Amino acid sequence: MTVGMGATVAVATEATATSSSASAISADQDQADQARSASRTASRTASRTAAGLQDAGVGAATWGHDPERAPASIAGLYFGDHGAHGHDIESLFIDSCLPSNCVDAVTNLMAFHPTYLDIYRTTQNFILRGDGPLPFDYRHYIAIMAAGRHQCDYLINMQKQEFLMQGGNQMWLKGLSHIPPKLHDLYEINKILAHRPWLLNKSHIEKLTKGQDSWSLAEVVHALVLLAHFHSLASFVFGSGINDEPRYHLSCETTRVEEPVLTLSPPPHSSKAQTTTVKLDERKGFKDENPVAMSPTEPEVGVDTLMERMKTLSERSEEVSAEEHKKRFEHVESQSAELSVPLGQRTPPIKPDISHFVEDPKFAYVDFAHRGVQIPTFRVQDYSWDDHGYSLVNRLYSEVGNLLDEKFKTTASLTYNTMGGRQDVDTTTFRRAVWNYIQCIYGIRHDDYDYGEVNQLVERSLKAFIKTACCYPERLTRRDYDRVMREFLHSEKIHVNLMILEARMQAELMYALRAMMRYMT
């Protein structure tokens, strides 16, 4: 399953959609989808240029099933018979270099999935360095503010460096008390969006857009995208063990492209027998040949058992009423609230070099099941990314909606039909369960999904890891990464973390953009 775990809402609903909803897909909708795809392709090329990337075509060439058509000289080229794109990994790394000529550790881990890495880097480059309403120094400082909510010193240090490279005022790095009032006004939204996004409402948007230091709507959307991106990226950084590894912190002197240190094996089904060397910084602990050697912990359901359950669920034709769907969602929601936090996972004290970027540090996630009756469940059928958020973002911050849409969809289609070394595995139901569980944590319900599948496929230890990575990522260490999903390959575990990143980001954006829409209407 290297990895079949990236279902977005579209994929999540595909396998369980009723025949009536399937028949509702019209030719007009197909044409709209094709138009959106064409728009995404055009905007992606434009955004690469705008972001200052050297080659607008890097990583986008497709060689399909014919290895003979691929350039033989490319280091790190991998593609299998699953229809994925061929990717020039070395060129992706070069284009991923920070202005300081450093390839960051996030790129290093995402290289297990070059198709995803390509669109991720394109999107991040655009929102940080491409055309947009916010000044460049504001963008990087907003990233610092967002990372500060989760005490992610890896991201904070990286963005401080880029902030200064963009000519940012060094006084601002002394803390929030030294920044302009306009920028400080964003902090309340930053705090709410990071921990309890369901509390965000139109009054928060109105407060930003009124008064002497007012924000334009385009600036607000740009800021919301940056906040959601770096909140979620902190989940990936902690969930993958990056923040726990000192050698990853600003180790630019060790990241020259000509140093081959990371070895990736092709997925088991690939016709290529040789391994692929990727030239990048230290990642020796993340070779994909073998499952992780884990410390003793509670038993996990094995991959073979999980495969049997997936097969059973995919063949099941049970009719579930709307009321039963609702009850099963509430049951999973209440179970999530009951997950206890191990003593070793308490929130660590804020480090002195981070504390000046954090206000109200005690404001944290509260289980949505305990939010009170005045805040209803967020129903995707009432407000979704596909039908509402996508168009609103594109209207106010041109091209970003296309990039985000492609990133979500790329995560959805990222599967090699393998799991823990087993081949020809349809992982759709597992991916769907993981994605929907992540959004359930934030009170988001997909009416046409049977949440009973979550308890069948996402065991307690994985639920606890997902919840911590989403809600309290600063509590995770590399040890937690090692102890979960013990039969999965490293690349599969990294993709679970990609799902956490994307599902969380989409959840935050749905709440934020709904508040924007309500303010505008």
BAPAPA-214984 format. One record per residue (C-alpha): x, y, z. Coordinates in nm, 2 decimals. Layout:
BEGIN
+--------+--------+--------+
|   east |  north |     up |
+--------+--------+--------+
|      X |      Y |      Z |
...
+--------+--------+--------+
This chain:
BEGIN
+--------+--------+--------+
|   east |  north |     up |
+--------+--------+--------+
|   0.00 |   0.00 |   0.00 |
|   0.28 |   0.24 |  -0.08 |
|   0.04 |   0.40 |  -0.02 |
|  -0.33 |   0.35 |  -0.08 |
|  -0.42 |   0.60 |   0.19 |
|  -0.51 |   0.94 |   0.05 |
|  -0.88 |   0.96 |  -0.01 |
|  -1.03 |   1.30 |  -0.02 |
|  -1.40 |   1.35 |   0.01 |
|  -1.45 |   1.26 |  -0.35 |
|  -1.28 |   0.93 |  -0.32 |
|  -1.42 |   0.87 |   0.03 |
|  -1.78 |   0.89 |  -0.10 |
|  -1.72 |   0.70 |  -0.43 |
|  -1.72 |   0.35 |  -0.29 |
|  -2.02 |   0.41 |  -0.07 |
|  -2.23 |   0.64 |  -0.28 |
|  -2.58 |   0.51 |  -0.35 |
|  -2.70 |   0.43 |  -0.69 |
|  -2.93 |   0.73 |  -0.69 |
|  -2.64 |   0.97 |  -0.62 |
|  -2.43 |   0.80 |  -0.88 |
|  -2.70 |   0.85 |  -1.15 |
|  -2.72 |   1.21 |  -1.06 |
|  -2.39 |   1.28 |  -1.22 |
|  -2.48 |   1.45 |  -1.55 |
|  -2.29 |   1.53 |  -1.86 |
|  -2.28 |   1.89 |  -1.75 |
|  -2.10 |   1.80 |  -1.43 |
|  -1.85 |   1.59 |  -1.63 |
|  -1.79 |   1.90 |  -1.85 |
|  -1.75 |   2.11 |  -1.54 |
|  -1.50 |   1.87 |  -1.39 |
|  -1.30 |   1.87 |  -1.72 |
|  -1.30 |   2.25 |  -1.72 |
|  -1.17 |   2.25 |  -1.36 |
|  -0.90 |   2.00 |  -1.45 |
|  -0.79 |   2.22 |  -1.74 |
|  -0.80 |   2.52 |  -1.52 |
|  -0.58 |   2.35 |  -1.26 |
|  -0.33 |   2.25 |  -1.53 |
|  -0.31 |   2.60 |  -1.66 |
|  -0.28 |   2.76 |  -1.32 |
|  -0.02 |   2.51 |  -1.21 |
|   0.21 |   2.61 |  -1.50 |
|   0.15 |   2.98 |  -1.44 |
|   0.21 |   2.94 |  -1.06 |
|   0.54 |   2.76 |  -1.12 |
|   0.65 |   3.06 |  -1.33 |
|   0.52 |   3.31 |  -1.08 |
|   0.69 |   3.13 |  -0.79 |
|   1.02 |   3.17 |  -0.97 |
|   1.08 |   2.79 |  -1.03 |
|   1.34 |   2.72 |  -1.29 |
|   1.14 |   2.48 |  -1.50 |
|   0.77 |   2.49 |  -1.53 |
|   0.77 |   2.13 |  -1.65 |
|   0.97 |   1.97 |  -1.37 |
|   0.81 |   1.66 |  -1.24 |
|   0.51 |   1.69 |  -1.47 |
|   0.62 |   1.48 |  -1.76 |
|   0.43 |   1.16 |  -1.81 |
|   0.58 |   0.84 |  -1.96 |
|   0.29 |   0.62 |  -1.87 |
|   0.37 |   0.25 |  -1.89 |
|   0.67 |   0.28 |  -2.12 |
|   1.00 |   0.29 |  -1.93 |
|   1.20 |   0.32 |  -2.26 |
|   1.06 |   0.67 |  -2.31 |
|   1.19 |   0.80 |  -1.98 |
|   1.52 |   0.98 |  -1.96 |
|   1.79 |   0.73 |  -1.86 |
|   2.01 |   0.98 |  -1.69 |
|   1.77 |   1.10 |  -1.42 |
|   1.86 |   1.00 |  -1.07 |
|   1.57 |   0.91 |  -0.85 |
|   1.32 |   0.84 |  -1.13 |
|   1.05 |   0.61 |  -1.02 |
|   0.72 |   0.51 |  -1.17 |
|   0.54 |   0.18 |  -1.18 |
|   0.26 |   0.01 |  -1.37 |
|  -0.01 |   0.20 |  -1.18 |
|  -0.03 |   0.49 |  -1.42 |
|   0.15 |   0.74 |  -1.20 |
|   0.36 |   1.02 |  -1.34 |
|   0.73 |   0.98 |  -1.39 |
|   0.91 |   1.23 |  -1.18 |
|   1.26 |   1.38 |  -1.20 |
|   1.33 |   1.35 |  -0.83 |
|   1.67 |   1.53 |  -0.85 |
|   1.51 |   1.83 |  -1.03 |
|   1.23 |   1.83 |  -0.78 |
|   1.49 |   1.86 |  -0.51 |
|   1.67 |   2.14 |  -0.69 |
|   1.34 |   2.33 |  -0.73 |
|   1.26 |   2.25 |  -0.37 |
|   1.57 |   2.43 |  -0.24 |
|   1.50 |   2.71 |  -0.01 |
|   1.65 |   3.05 |  -0.09 |
|   1.93 |   2.95 |   0.14 |
|   2.01 |   2.66 |  -0.09 |
|   1.88 |   2.41 |   0.16 |
|   1.66 |   2.11 |   0.09 |
|   1.43 |   2.09 |   0.38 |
|   1.35 |   1.76 |   0.57 |
|   0.98 |   1.78 |   0.48 |
|   1.07 |   1.75 |   0.11 |
|   1.31 |   1.47 |   0.21 |
|   1.03 |   1.26 |   0.35 |
|   0.77 |   1.36 |   0.09 |
|   1.01 |   1.22 |  -0.17 |
|   0.86 |   0.88 |  -0.10 |
|   0.57 |   1.01 |  -0.30 |
|   0.70 |   1.23 |  -0.59 |
|   0.36 |   1.29 |  -0.74 |
|   0.24 |   1.45 |  -0.42 |
|   0.57 |   1.63 |  -0.36 |
|   0.54 |   1.80 |  -0.70 |
|   0.20 |   1.96 |  -0.63 |
|   0.29 |   2.03 |  -0.27 |
|   0.60 |   2.22 |  -0.36 |
|   0.42 |   2.41 |  -0.64 |
|   0.14 |   2.51 |  -0.40 |
|   0.38 |   2.61 |  -0.11 |
|   0.60 |   2.81 |  -0.35 |
|   0.30 |   3.00 |  -0.48 |
|   0.15 |   3.10 |  -0.15 |
|   0.49 |   3.20 |  -0.01 |
|   0.66 |   3.34 |  -0.32 |
|   0.41 |   3.38 |  -0.60 |
|   0.17 |   3.66 |  -0.69 |
|  -0.07 |   3.74 |  -0.41 |
|  -0.22 |   4.02 |  -0.20 |
|   0.00 |   3.99 |   0.10 |
|   0.36 |   4.13 |   0.12 |
|   0.63 |   3.86 |   0.13 |
|   0.74 |   3.94 |   0.49 |
|   0.38 |   3.91 |   0.61 |
|   0.35 |   3.57 |   0.45 |
|   0.65 |   3.43 |   0.64 |
|   0.56 |   3.59 |   0.96 |
|   0.21 |   3.45 |   0.94 |
|   0.38 |   3.11 |   0.89 |
|   0.57 |   3.17 |   1.21 |
|   0.25 |   3.26 |   1.40 |
|   0.08 |   2.95 |   1.27 |
|   0.37 |   2.72 |   1.36 |
|   0.39 |   2.88 |   1.70 |
|   0.05 |   2.75 |   1.80 |
|   0.20 |   2.40 |   1.80 |
|   0.55 |   2.49 |   1.92 |
|   0.70 |   2.37 |   1.60 |
|   1.05 |   2.51 |   1.63 |
|   1.16 |   2.33 |   1.31 |
|   0.91 |   2.54 |   1.10 |
|   0.96 |   2.85 |   1.31 |
|   1.33 |   2.86 |   1.26 |
|   1.30 |   2.79 |   0.89 |
|   1.04 |   3.07 |   0.84 |
|   1.24 |   3.31 |   1.05 |
|   1.53 |   3.26 |   0.81 |
|   1.31 |   3.31 |   0.51 |
|   1.15 |   3.61 |   0.67 |
|   1.49 |   3.78 |   0.70 |
|   1.58 |   3.69 |   0.35 |
|   1.27 |   3.87 |   0.23 |
|   1.39 |   4.18 |   0.40 |
|   1.17 |   4.14 |   0.71 |
|   1.21 |   4.37 |   1.01 |
|   1.43 |   4.19 |   1.25 |
|   1.25 |   4.37 |   1.54 |
|   0.94 |   4.16 |   1.46 |
|   1.13 |   3.84 |   1.56 |
|   1.14 |   3.97 |   1.91 |
|   0.78 |   3.86 |   1.94 |
|   0.41 |   3.95 |   1.88 |
|   0.44 |   4.27 |   2.08 |
|   0.67 |   4.41 |   1.81 |
|   0.46 |   4.35 |   1.50 |
|   0.23 |   4.60 |   1.33 |
|  -0.13 |   4.61 |   1.47 |
|  -0.27 |   4.48 |   1.14 |
|  -0.07 |   4.17 |   1.16 |
|  -0.14 |   4.12 |   1.53 |
|  -0.52 |   4.15 |   1.46 |
|  -0.49 |   3.81 |   1.28 |
|  -0.38 |   3.63 |   1.59 |
|  -0.72 |   3.55 |   1.73 |
|  -0.82 |   3.38 |   1.40 |
|  -0.49 |   3.19 |   1.41 |
|  -0.56 |   3.06 |   1.76 |
|  -0.91 |   2.95 |   1.69 |
|  -0.84 |   2.79 |   1.35 |
|  -0.55 |   2.59 |   1.49 |
|  -0.74 |   2.44 |   1.78 |
|  -1.12 |   2.49 |   1.76 |
|  -1.21 |   2.59 |   1.40 |
|  -1.58 |   2.54 |   1.46 |
|  -1.58 |   2.85 |   1.68 |
|  -1.48 |   3.07 |   1.38 |
|  -1.77 |   3.29 |   1.26 |
|  -1.83 |   3.59 |   1.04 |
|  -1.77 |   3.83 |   1.33 |
|  -1.40 |   3.73 |   1.33 |
|  -1.38 |   3.81 |   0.95 |
|  -1.57 |   4.14 |   1.00 |
|  -1.33 |   4.25 |   1.28 |
|  -1.04 |   4.21 |   1.04 |
|  -1.20 |   4.40 |   0.75 |
|  -1.31 |   4.70 |   0.95 |
|  -1.12 |   4.99 |   1.11 |
|  -0.79 |   5.17 |   1.05 |
|  -0.58 |   4.86 |   0.98 |
|  -0.83 |   4.68 |   0.78 |
|  -0.77 |   4.37 |   0.56 |
|  -0.91 |   4.33 |   0.21 |
|  -1.10 |   4.01 |   0.15 |
|  -0.83 |   3.89 |  -0.08 |
|  -0.57 |   3.94 |   0.20 |
|  -0.79 |   3.75 |   0.45 |
|  -0.82 |   3.45 |   0.22 |
|  -0.44 |   3.45 |   0.16 |
|  -0.38 |   3.46 |   0.53 |
|  -0.63 |   3.18 |   0.60 |
|  -0.46 |   2.96 |   0.34 |
|  -0.12 |   3.02 |   0.50 |
|  -0.25 |   2.96 |   0.85 |
|  -0.42 |   2.63 |   0.76 |
|  -0.12 |   2.52 |   0.56 |
|   0.13 |   2.57 |   0.84 |
|  -0.10 |   2.44 |   1.12 |
|  -0.13 |   2.12 |   0.91 |
|   0.23 |   2.11 |   0.81 |
|   0.32 |   2.11 |   1.18 |
|   0.11 |   1.79 |   1.22 |
|   0.32 |   1.63 |   0.94 |
|   0.65 |   1.75 |   1.10 |
|   0.57 |   1.61 |   1.44 |
|   0.39 |   1.31 |   1.31 |
|   0.69 |   1.21 |   1.10 |
|   0.94 |   1.26 |   1.37 |
|   1.12 |   1.56 |   1.20 |
|   1.09 |   1.80 |   1.49 |
|   1.24 |   1.54 |   1.72 |
|   1.56 |   1.51 |   1.50 |
|   1.81 |   1.78 |   1.58 |
|   2.00 |   1.71 |   1.26 |
|   1.71 |   1.83 |   1.05 |
|   1.71 |   2.18 |   1.20 |
|   1.86 |   2.42 |   0.96 |
|   2.12 |   2.17 |   0.85 |
|   2.17 |   2.34 |   0.51 |
|   2.54 |   2.27 |   0.50 |
|   2.47 |   1.90 |   0.47 |
|   2.20 |   1.91 |   0.19 |
|   2.40 |   1.95 |  -0.13 |
|   2.23 |   1.75 |  -0.41 |
|   2.55 |   1.56 |  -0.49 |
|   2.55 |   1.37 |  -0.17 |
|   2.36 |   1.04 |  -0.21 |
|   2.22 |   0.93 |   0.12 |
|   1.86 |   0.82 |   0.08 |
|   1.77 |   0.49 |  -0.08 |
|   1.42 |   0.42 |  -0.19 |
|   1.31 |   0.08 |  -0.31 |
|   1.04 |   0.05 |  -0.59 |
|   0.71 |  -0.07 |  -0.46 |
|   0.69 |  -0.46 |  -0.47 |
|   0.48 |  -0.46 |  -0.78 |
|   0.73 |  -0.26 |  -0.99 |
|   0.90 |  -0.42 |  -1.28 |
|   1.22 |  -0.25 |  -1.18 |
|   1.43 |  -0.47 |  -0.96 |
|   1.69 |  -0.22 |  -0.87 |
|   1.67 |   0.03 |  -0.59 |
|   1.67 |   0.40 |  -0.66 |
|   1.92 |   0.64 |  -0.51 |
|   1.79 |   0.98 |  -0.42 |
|   2.05 |   1.25 |  -0.35 |
|   1.95 |   1.44 |  -0.05 |
|   2.03 |   1.51 |   0.32 |
|   2.05 |   1.25 |   0.60 |
|   1.75 |   1.02 |   0.60 |
|   1.91 |   0.69 |   0.68 |
|   1.65 |   0.59 |   0.93 |
|   1.38 |   0.59 |   0.66 |
|   1.47 |   0.32 |   0.41 |
|   1.16 |   0.16 |   0.27 |
|   1.29 |  -0.20 |   0.23 |
|   1.16 |  -0.33 |   0.57 |
|   0.89 |  -0.26 |   0.82 |
|   1.00 |  -0.05 |   1.12 |
|   1.14 |  -0.24 |   1.42 |
|   0.91 |  -0.12 |   1.69 |
|   0.93 |  -0.11 |   2.07 |
|   0.69 |  -0.34 |   2.25 |
|   0.34 |  -0.18 |   2.28 |
|  -0.02 |  -0.29 |   2.27 |
|  -0.11 |  -0.54 |   2.00 |
|  -0.22 |  -0.42 |   1.66 |
|  -0.45 |  -0.58 |   1.41 |
|  -0.22 |  -0.73 |   1.15 |
|  -0.22 |  -0.64 |   0.78 |
|  -0.37 |  -0.97 |   0.68 |
|  -0.67 |  -0.92 |   0.91 |
|  -0.71 |  -0.56 |   0.79 |
|  -0.71 |  -0.68 |   0.43 |
|  -0.99 |  -0.93 |   0.51 |
|  -1.20 |  -0.66 |   0.67 |
|  -1.15 |  -0.43 |   0.38 |
|  -1.26 |  -0.70 |   0.14 |
|  -1.57 |  -0.78 |   0.35 |
|  -1.67 |  -0.41 |   0.37 |
|  -1.61 |  -0.35 |  -0.01 |
|  -1.84 |  -0.65 |  -0.09 |
|  -2.11 |  -0.56 |   0.16 |
|  -2.44 |  -0.41 |   0.03 |
|  -2.60 |  -0.32 |   0.36 |
|  -2.87 |  -0.05 |   0.34 |
|  -2.81 |   0.21 |   0.62 |
|  -3.07 |   0.47 |   0.70 |
|  -2.99 |   0.84 |   0.74 |
|  -3.06 |   0.81 |   1.11 |
|  -2.83 |   0.51 |   1.15 |
|  -2.56 |   0.70 |   0.96 |
|  -2.59 |   0.98 |   1.21 |
|  -2.58 |   0.75 |   1.51 |
|  -2.27 |   0.58 |   1.39 |
|  -2.10 |   0.91 |   1.34 |
|  -2.19 |   1.02 |   1.69 |
|  -2.06 |   0.69 |   1.83 |
|  -1.72 |   0.73 |   1.66 |
|  -1.71 |   1.10 |   1.77 |
|  -1.78 |   1.00 |   2.13 |
|  -1.52 |   0.73 |   2.12 |
|  -1.26 |   0.98 |   2.00 |
|  -1.34 |   1.20 |   2.29 |
|  -1.27 |   0.91 |   2.53 |
|  -0.92 |   0.85 |   2.40 |
|  -0.69 |   0.93 |   2.69 |
|  -0.36 |   1.10 |   2.65 |
|  -0.06 |   0.89 |   2.78 |
|   0.14 |   1.05 |   3.06 |
|   0.43 |   1.07 |   2.83 |
|   0.23 |   1.27 |   2.57 |
|   0.15 |   1.57 |   2.79 |
|   0.20 |   1.91 |   2.61 |
|   0.57 |   2.01 |   2.68 |
|   0.64 |   2.35 |   2.83 |
|   0.69 |   2.62 |   2.57 |
|   1.06 |   2.69 |   2.49 |
|   1.19 |   3.04 |   2.56 |
|   1.28 |   3.10 |   2.20 |
|   0.92 |   3.02 |   2.10 |
|   0.71 |   3.17 |   2.38 |
|   0.72 |   3.53 |   2.24 |
|   0.54 |   3.40 |   1.93 |
|   0.25 |   3.25 |   2.13 |
|  -0.03 |   3.42 |   2.32 |
|  -0.29 |   3.24 |   2.53 |
|  -0.09 |   2.91 |   2.53 |
|  -0.36 |   2.74 |   2.73 |
|  -0.61 |   2.77 |   2.45 |
|  -0.61 |   2.42 |   2.30 |
|  -0.82 |   2.16 |   2.13 |
|  -1.14 |   2.05 |   2.30 |
|  -1.32 |   1.74 |   2.18 |
|  -1.59 |   1.84 |   1.94 |
|  -1.83 |   1.60 |   2.12 |
|  -1.80 |   1.83 |   2.42 |
|  -1.85 |   2.16 |   2.23 |
|  -2.21 |   2.21 |   2.35 |
|  -2.54 |   2.19 |   2.17 |
|  -2.52 |   2.55 |   2.03 |
|  -2.26 |   2.44 |   1.77 |
|  -2.41 |   2.18 |   1.53 |
|  -2.21 |   1.92 |   1.34 |
|  -2.06 |   2.05 |   1.02 |
|  -2.24 |   1.86 |   0.74 |
|  -2.04 |   1.84 |   0.41 |
|  -2.37 |   1.82 |   0.23 |
|  -2.44 |   2.18 |   0.34 |
|  -2.09 |   2.32 |   0.27 |
|  -1.81 |   2.14 |   0.10 |
|  -1.48 |   2.22 |  -0.06 |
|  -1.59 |   2.10 |  -0.40 |
|  -1.91 |   2.29 |  -0.42 |
|  -1.83 |   2.60 |  -0.22 |
|  -1.48 |   2.65 |  -0.09 |
|  -1.30 |   2.59 |  -0.42 |
|  -1.48 |   2.87 |  -0.60 |
|  -1.46 |   3.12 |  -0.32 |
|  -1.08 |   3.08 |  -0.29 |
|  -1.04 |   3.12 |  -0.66 |
|  -1.26 |   3.42 |  -0.67 |
|  -1.06 |   3.61 |  -0.40 |
|  -0.71 |   3.47 |  -0.44 |
|  -0.67 |   3.37 |  -0.81 |
|  -0.53 |   3.03 |  -0.89 |
|  -0.49 |   2.91 |  -0.53 |
|  -0.82 |   2.72 |  -0.54 |
|  -0.69 |   2.52 |  -0.85 |
|  -0.37 |   2.43 |  -0.67 |
|  -0.53 |   2.33 |  -0.35 |
|  -0.79 |   2.13 |  -0.54 |
|  -0.52 |   1.94 |  -0.73 |
|  -0.33 |   1.88 |  -0.41 |
|  -0.64 |   1.73 |  -0.24 |
|  -0.71 |   1.52 |  -0.55 |
|  -0.35 |   1.40 |  -0.58 |
|  -0.36 |   1.28 |  -0.23 |
|  -0.69 |   1.10 |  -0.31 |
|  -0.54 |   0.91 |  -0.60 |
|  -0.21 |   0.82 |  -0.44 |
|  -0.21 |   0.44 |  -0.43 |
|   0.00 |   0.16 |  -0.55 |
|  -0.24 |  -0.11 |  -0.45 |
|   0.00 |  -0.26 |  -0.19 |
|  -0.01 |  -0.28 |   0.19 |
|   0.28 |  -0.39 |   0.41 |
|   0.44 |  -0.57 |   0.12 |
|   0.12 |  -0.74 |   0.00 |
|   0.03 |  -0.68 |  -0.36 |
|  -0.29 |  -0.61 |  -0.55 |
|  -0.47 |  -0.47 |  -0.25 |
|  -0.76 |  -0.24 |  -0.29 |
|  -0.71 |   0.00 |  -0.01 |
|  -1.00 |   0.23 |  -0.09 |
|  -1.20 |   0.15 |   0.22 |
|  -0.90 |   0.20 |   0.45 |
|  -0.81 |   0.53 |   0.30 |
|  -1.17 |   0.65 |   0.32 |
|  -1.19 |   0.55 |   0.69 |
|  -0.87 |   0.73 |   0.78 |
|  -0.97 |   1.05 |   0.60 |
|  -1.32 |   1.06 |   0.74 |
|  -1.20 |   0.99 |   1.09 |
|  -0.96 |   1.28 |   1.07 |
|  -1.24 |   1.51 |   0.97 |
|  -1.47 |   1.36 |   1.23 |
|  -1.23 |   1.48 |   1.50 |
|  -1.32 |   1.83 |   1.38 |
|  -1.69 |   1.77 |   1.38 |
|  -1.73 |   1.72 |   1.01 |
|  -1.97 |   1.46 |   0.89 |
|  -2.02 |   1.30 |   0.55 |
|  -2.39 |   1.21 |   0.54 |
|  -2.34 |   0.93 |   0.29 |
|  -2.06 |   0.75 |   0.47 |
|  -2.10 |   0.46 |   0.71 |
|  -1.89 |   0.55 |   1.01 |
|  -1.91 |   0.19 |   1.12 |
|  -1.62 |   0.13 |   0.88 |
|  -1.40 |   0.34 |   1.10 |
|  -1.41 |   0.11 |   1.39 |
|  -1.36 |  -0.19 |   1.16 |
|  -1.05 |  -0.05 |   0.99 |
|  -0.89 |   0.22 |   1.22 |
|  -0.77 |   0.05 |   1.54 |
|  -0.74 |   0.23 |   1.87 |
|  -0.36 |   0.29 |   1.85 |
|  -0.39 |   0.45 |   1.51 |
|  -0.69 |   0.66 |   1.62 |
|  -0.48 |   0.78 |   1.91 |
|  -0.19 |   0.87 |   1.69 |
|  -0.41 |   1.05 |   1.44 |
|  -0.59 |   1.25 |   1.71 |
|  -0.26 |   1.35 |   1.87 |
|  -0.11 |   1.45 |   1.53 |
|  -0.41 |   1.66 |   1.44 |
|  -0.49 |   1.82 |   1.78 |
|  -0.17 |   1.81 |   1.99 |
|   0.11 |   1.74 |   1.74 |
|   0.37 |   1.90 |   1.98 |
|   0.32 |   1.59 |   2.20 |
|   0.45 |   1.35 |   1.94 |
|   0.80 |   1.22 |   1.91 |
|   0.98 |   0.99 |   1.68 |
|   0.92 |   0.71 |   1.93 |
|   0.54 |   0.75 |   1.87 |
|   0.60 |   0.73 |   1.50 |
|   0.79 |   0.40 |   1.55 |
|   0.53 |   0.24 |   1.77 |
|   0.23 |   0.28 |   1.54 |
|   0.14 |   0.10 |   1.21 |
|   0.42 |  -0.15 |   1.28 |
|   0.35 |  -0.37 |   0.98 |
|   0.34 |  -0.08 |   0.73 |
|   0.63 |   0.03 |   0.52 |
|   0.79 |   0.37 |   0.60 |
|   0.64 |   0.52 |   0.28 |
|   0.30 |   0.40 |   0.39 |
|   0.34 |   0.56 |   0.73 |
|   0.45 |   0.88 |   0.57 |
|   0.14 |   0.88 |   0.35 |
|  -0.08 |   0.84 |   0.66 |
|   0.09 |   1.16 |   0.78 |
|   0.02 |   1.32 |   0.44 |
|  -0.35 |   1.23 |   0.48 |
|  -0.34 |   1.39 |   0.83 |
|  -0.19 |   1.71 |   0.67 |
|  -0.44 |   1.73 |   0.39 |
|  -0.76 |   1.62 |   0.57 |
|  -0.68 |   1.86 |   0.85 |
|  -0.61 |   2.15 |   0.61 |
|  -0.93 |   2.09 |   0.42 |
|  -1.12 |   2.08 |   0.75 |
|  -0.98 |   2.41 |   0.86 |
|  -1.04 |   2.57 |   0.52 |
|  -1.40 |   2.45 |   0.52 |
|  -1.47 |   2.62 |   0.85 |
|  -1.28 |   2.94 |   0.76 |
|  -1.43 |   2.97 |   0.41 |
|  -1.78 |   2.91 |   0.54 |
|  -1.73 |   3.20 |   0.79 |
|  -1.61 |   3.41 |   0.49 |
|  -1.92 |   3.32 |   0.29 |
|  -2.15 |   3.41 |   0.57 |
|  -1.98 |   3.74 |   0.62 |
|  -2.00 |   3.82 |   0.25 |
|  -2.37 |   3.74 |   0.23 |
+--------+--------+--------+
